[in-house]
Amino acid sequence: MSTIYCIKNKSTSACYVGSTHNAPFSRWQAHVSDLNNGKHHSVKFQIAWVGTNLHDWEFVILESGVPDSERHTREQYWFKEIG
């Protein structure tokens, strides 16, 4: 089972939608580590992160218990819905 999540800037509403089949908050910590080190795979998210700090962002679970076979479809749904 997977979890679909959003990492949202509280001020600008910029949002990164992702999914994980592991512990969601561990994934959040991995994103923060990559962003703080300038090594995030999403250039757009990395640029949005610059000049902000952790308290400017929130980690929101959008959907949990998603079958792995539907993970990509649900992630794309949320990307379009929030995007």
C-alpha positions as CSV (number, residue, x, y, z in Angstrom):
1,M,0.0,0.0,0.0
2,S,1.1,3.5,-0.8
3,T,0.6,7.0,0.6
4,I,0.1,10.1,-1.6
5,Y,1.4,13.3,0.0
6,C,1.9,17.0,-0.7
7,I,4.6,19.3,0.5
8,K,3.1,22.7,0.5
9,N,4.6,26.2,1.0
10,K,2.3,27.9,3.5
11,S,2.8,31.3,2.0
12,T,2.9,30.8,-1.7
13,S,0.8,27.5,-2.0
14,A,3.6,26.0,-4.1
15,C,3.1,22.3,-3.8
16,Y,5.1,19.2,-4.5
17,V,3.0,16.0,-4.9
18,G,4.7,12.7,-4.3
19,S,4.0,9.1,-3.2
20,T,5.7,6.5,-1.1
21,H,5.2,2.9,-0.1
22,N,7.4,3.4,3.0
23,A,6.9,5.5,6.1
24,P,5.6,8.9,4.8
25,F,7.4,11.0,7.4
26,S,10.7,9.3,6.6
27,R,10.2,10.3,3.0
28,W,9.6,13.9,4.2
29,Q,12.9,13.8,6.0
30,A,14.6,12.5,2.9
31,H,13.2,15.4,0.9
32,V,14.3,18.0,3.4
33,S,17.8,16.5,3.5
34,D,18.1,16.6,-0.3
35,L,16.7,20.1,-0.5
36,N,19.0,21.4,2.2
37,N,21.9,19.9,0.4
38,G,20.8,21.3,-3.0
39,K,20.4,17.8,-4.4
40,H,16.7,17.3,-4.8
41,H,15.6,15.5,-8.0
42,S,12.9,18.1,-8.8
43,V,14.6,21.3,-10.0
44,K,11.3,23.2,-9.6
45,F,11.0,22.1,-6.0
46,Q,14.6,22.9,-5.3
47,I,14.2,26.4,-6.7
48,A,11.0,26.9,-4.6
49,W,12.9,25.8,-1.5
50,V,15.7,28.4,-1.8
51,G,15.3,31.3,0.6
52,T,12.8,29.5,2.7
53,N,13.1,27.3,5.8
54,L,11.4,24.2,7.1
55,H,8.7,26.1,9.0
56,D,7.5,27.6,5.7
57,W,6.4,24.2,4.5
58,E,3.9,21.6,5.6
59,F,3.7,17.9,4.9
60,V,0.1,16.8,4.1
61,I,-1.1,13.3,3.6
62,L,-3.6,13.4,0.8
63,E,-4.4,9.7,0.6
64,S,-3.3,6.5,2.3
65,G,-3.9,2.9,1.7
66,V,-3.6,3.2,-2.0
67,P,-2.9,-0.1,-3.7
68,D,0.6,0.0,-5.3
69,S,-1.0,-0.7,-8.7
70,E,-2.9,2.6,-8.5
71,R,-0.1,4.6,-7.0
72,H,1.0,6.4,-10.1
73,T,-2.6,7.1,-11.2
74,R,-3.6,8.6,-7.9
75,E,-0.4,10.7,-7.7
76,Q,-1.2,12.1,-11.1
77,Y,-4.8,12.8,-10.0
78,W,-3.6,14.9,-7.1
79,F,-0.9,16.6,-9.1
80,K,-3.7,17.8,-11.5
81,E,-6.1,18.6,-8.7
82,I,-3.6,20.7,-6.7
83,G,-1.0,21.5,-9.3
